[in-house]
Amino acid sequence: MSDDKERILLGLKYAAVLESITDDSLSSLASALDGDLKDAFAKVTGLSAEAYATPASLGGAIRDGISRRRASHDAGIILGEPCAQHCIEKLGDASEDPSLEELHAVLPEALETFGLDAVRLMVVQYSRSLVGFRQLVATDARFASTSSSAAVTVRAVDEDAQAAKRAIRKERKERERTAKKKQSGR
């Protein structure tokens, strides 16, 4: 599968998980990020410097930024990264391609430490490439893929506004052509 298709499919999976996460949980996950990850997340989602200072509205701002910037894929990776790093450390050498049994051994601590939402985001990240994660998705309903209406929504277009913009653009181009003809002496 091409990298573009892979990214699109992962983006849809991340969008489904992110859609199911409450604003409070989004706020908690983002607030728990450290240094560079917090900065990267703010950049990806377009959060202002003050956004982290108001936890009550942070979840909504994150959701808006993800939607506006179509950043489900990148936001999902960043929010799941602390959990992923923890599991990599716990799995040690097995982290390259953990078995289902090895995942079952580390998941309870990851769930307790990071919560279900962070673990679900981590599982999405590795479910396309690692057999143990694919088996986990297939056998554990908590991690099963869900469809996302938000991932496939089409932006509503105001046809009247678009027609007005086209008319203005057409007039501007005509003025530019007329001005150009005058300058060239025609």
C-alpha positions in Angstrom: 0.0 0.0 0.0 1.3 3.5 -0.8 2.4 5.8 1.9 -0.3 8.3 1.0 -3.1 5.6 1.3 -1.5 4.4 4.6 -1.6 7.9 6.0 -5.2 8.5 4.9 -6.3 5.2 6.5 -4.5 6.0 9.8 -5.9 9.5 9.7 -9.4 8.1 9.5 -8.7 5.8 12.4 -7.2 8.6 14.5 -10.3 10.8 13.6 -12.6 8.0 14.8 -10.8 7.7 18.1 -10.4 11.5 18.6 -14.1 11.9 17.9 -14.9 9.5 20.7 -12.7 11.2 23.2 -14.4 13.8 25.5 -13.1 17.4 25.6 -12.0 16.9 29.2 -9.9 13.9 28.2 -8.4 15.7 25.2 -7.5 18.5 27.6 -5.9 16.1 30.0 -3.9 14.3 27.3 -2.6 17.6 25.9 -1.8 19.1 29.3 0.2 16.0 30.2 2.5 16.3 27.2 6.1 17.4 28.0 8.1 20.2 26.5 8.8 19.5 22.8 5.7 17.3 22.5 3.5 20.0 23.9 5.0 22.6 21.6 4.7 20.3 18.6 1.0 19.5 19.5 0.3 23.3 19.8 1.8 23.9 16.4 -0.1 21.0 14.7 -3.4 22.0 16.2 -2.9 25.8 16.0 -3.3 26.3 19.7 -2.4 29.7 21.1 0.2 30.2 23.9 -2.7 30.9 26.3 -4.7 27.8 25.4 -3.1 25.6 28.0 -3.8 28.1 30.7 -7.6 27.6 30.3 -8.2 23.8 30.7 -12.0 24.3 30.6 -11.8 25.4 26.9 -8.7 23.5 25.9 -10.5 20.4 24.7 -12.8 22.5 22.4 -9.9 24.4 21.1 -8.0 21.2 20.3 -11.0 19.7 18.6 -11.5 22.9 16.5 -7.8 23.0 15.6 -7.8 19.3 14.6 -10.8 19.8 12.4 -9.7 23.1 10.9 -6.2 21.9 10.1 -7.3 18.3 9.2 -4.6 17.1 11.7 -6.1 14.0 13.1 -3.2 11.9 12.1 -0.5 14.1 13.5 -2.5 15.0 16.7 -3.2 11.4 17.3 0.4 10.4 17.1 1.6 13.1 19.4 -1.2 12.5 22.0 -0.3 8.8 22.0 3.4 9.2 22.1 4.0 9.2 25.9 2.1 6.0 26.2 4.0 4.5 23.2 7.4 5.4 24.7 6.3 3.9 28.1 5.3 0.6 26.4 8.5 0.5 24.3 10.6 0.8 27.5 8.5 -1.9 29.2 8.6 -4.3 26.2 12.4 -3.9 25.7 13.7 -6.0 22.9 10.2 -7.3 22.1 9.1 -3.7 21.2 10.1 -4.2 17.6 7.2 -6.6 17.0 5.4 -7.6 20.3 3.2 -10.6 20.4 -0.4 -10.3 21.7 0.7 -11.9 25.0 3.5 -9.4 25.4 1.0 -6.6 24.8 -1.4 -8.0 27.4 1.4 -8.0 29.9 2.1 -4.2 29.5 -1.4 -2.9 28.8 -2.7 -2.9 32.4 0.0 -0.6 33.6 -0.3 1.6 30.5 -4.1 1.9 31.0 -3.6 2.8 34.6 -0.9 5.3 33.9 -2.2 7.0 30.7 -5.8 6.0 30.5 -7.8 4.2 27.8 -7.9 7.1 25.4 -4.1 7.4 25.2 -3.7 3.6 24.8 -6.3 3.6 22.0 -4.3 6.3 20.2 -1.1 4.3 20.6 -2.8 1.1 19.3 -3.9 3.0 16.2 -0.3 4.0 15.5 1.0 0.4 15.4 -2.1 -1.5 14.3 -1.3 -1.2 10.6 2.3 -2.5 10.9 2.7 -4.9 13.8 1.0 -8.2 14.1 0.5 -8.1 17.9 -1.4 -4.8 17.6 -3.5 -6.1 14.7 -4.5 -9.1 16.9 -5.2 -6.8 19.8 -7.6 -4.7 17.6 -9.2 -7.9 16.4 -9.7 -9.5 19.8 -10.3 -6.6 22.3 -13.4 -4.5 21.7 -11.8 -1.5 23.5 -9.4 -1.1 20.6 -11.7 -2.2 17.7 -11.8 0.3 14.8 -14.9 2.4 14.7 -16.1 4.5 11.8 -16.1 8.2 12.0 -18.7 10.5 10.5 -16.3 13.4 11.3 -13.6 11.9 9.2 -15.7 11.8 6.1 -17.8 15.0 6.5 -17.8 17.3 3.5 -17.3 21.0 4.0 -20.6 22.8 3.3 -20.2 25.3 0.5 -22.2 28.5 0.3 -22.9 28.6 -3.4 -24.1 32.2 -3.3 -20.9 33.3 -1.6 -18.8 31.3 -4.1 -20.7 32.9 -7.0 -20.0 36.4 -5.6 -16.3 35.6 -5.2 -16.1 34.4 -8.8 -17.8 37.6 -10.0 -15.4 39.8 -8.1 -12.5 37.8 -9.4 -13.8 38.1 -13.0 -14.2 41.8 -12.7 -10.7 42.2 -11.2 -9.2 40.2 -14.1 -11.0 42.3 -16.6 -9.8 45.5 -15.0 -6.2 44.1 -15.1 -6.5 43.2 -18.8 -7.9 46.6 -19.6 -5.1 48.3 -17.7 -2.5 46.1 -19.4 -3.9 47.0 -22.8 -3.7 50.7 -22.0 -0.1 50.4 -20.9 1.0 48.6 -24.0 -0.7 51.2 -26.1 -3.4 49.1 -27.7 
